[in-house]
Amino acid sequence: MKVSQVFFYSLFAVFVLFTCPARSAKEVEDESEFNYEEGSDKGPSRWGYIRPDWHDCKNGKMQSPIDLLNKRVEIVPHLGLTHTKYHPSNATIRNRGHDIILEWADGAGYLVINGTNYVLQQCHWHSPSEHSIDGKRFDLELHMVHESSAGETVVIGIMYKIGKPDPFLSSLTDHLRAISDTTDAERVVSTVDPNDIKIRSIHNPHYKYIGSLTIPPCTENVVWNIARKVRTVSKEQVRLLRVAVHDESDTNARPLQPTNNRLVQLYKPKDPEED
């Protein structure tokens, strides 16, 4: 590629990252229409053909997940994520068909980017991780989905490797086991505090790029903030999340998508706080 072309794509990526609002992105509620089996007529490579409104899954140029390749990221000392203000709120756990989703009925606080509040609506899990770092995928990935009053979407991603149990998942163990032992698709959890996830992206290094939902309809212009620190989770916790879904699959992770010259930034403060 010519130097002029590289400059053009880089300039365009910067423009998109900082001026293009995140488009309203609603994940499909019933995941029975698609699966994660490669070669299946409902598998990841066919998602864009299943329904007309899922066309971004095959035609989109800013799809997620991607490989976060450290040698091509732009390191910056400041990014737009300024602070988070979460609070406990009533929640339910629901089996969507291929993942377990924890939904806060009235939101559970918010994060702020460039003066805009994005309310925390839900979180869910993928195993193995959907994003990778330098080609390495991990054992689990948590997505915390936020939405502004204008319908713009921001997702915080946290990846986990096998090790000590994750305290937040430990607090949900009884509910996950209960939903595993029943055909009920939903269970009331009562009050859940997202602060127990213990993610402080404002202080710690994290990647940022413009991508998409990782499940249909694969809507684009989603702002991704992915913690660089990989946390730990136990094998039993990963297993329990898969068992609770009842889909008899070993994975619910979408394959990596082309980066297509998108700008990926790494917020790396001089003195990051440990989380």
Sequence and secondary structure as in RCSB ss.txt:
>XXXX:A:sequence
MKVSQVFFYSLFAVFVLFTCPARSAKEVEDESEFNYEEGSDKGPSRWGYIRPDWHDCKNGKMQSPIDLLNKRVEI
VPHLGLTHTKYHPSNATIRNRGHDIILEWADGAGYLVINGTNYVLQQCHWHSPSEHSIDGKRFDLELHMVHESSA
GETVVIGIMYKIGKPDPFLSSLTDHLRAISDTTDAERVVSTVDPNDIKIRSIHNPHYKYIGSLTIPPCTENVVWN
IARKVRTVSKEQVRLLRVAVHDESDTNARPLQPTNNRLVQLYKPKDPEED
>XXXX:A:secstr
  HHHHHHHHHHHHHHHHHS        S GGG    TTSTTSGGGHHHH GGGTHHHH SS S  EE GGG EE
ES  SEEEEEE  EEEEEEE SSSEEEEETT  EEEEETTEEEEEEEEEEESS SSEETTEE SEEEEEEEE TT
  EEEEEEEEEESS  HHHHHTHHHHHHHHTSS SEEEEEEE GGGG   TTTS EEEEEEE SSTT  EEEEEE
EESS EEE HHHHHHHHHHHTS  S         TT   EEE  SS    
